[in-house]
Amino acid sequence: MLITICPSRERPQLALRMYYSWLETKVREAHLVLYVAEDDPACSQYKELFKDTKYITLLIGKRLTVIEVFNKIATEFFPDN
């Protein structure tokens, strides 16, 4: 399975636009993981926009650097590697 990891902050509409573009170009068995910091002022908007979407996981957690986000998601999705 191919996983696309996308950290986002204060840009829920752009994240939604990116999601639609991703849907149009994704390969079979692909999944999108969107990471949003819990202190993001737009956090509730992300939750609302992505509540009924397919092929996406919206993760909300503490604010992390981009590298920390990638490492966190990679180890959660592939714990044995």
Buried (B, 14 or more C-beta within 10 A) or exposed (E): EEBBBBBBBBBBEEBBEBBEEBBEEBEEEBBBBBBBBEEBEBBEBBEEBBEEBEEBBBBBEEEBEEEBBBEBBBEEBEEEE
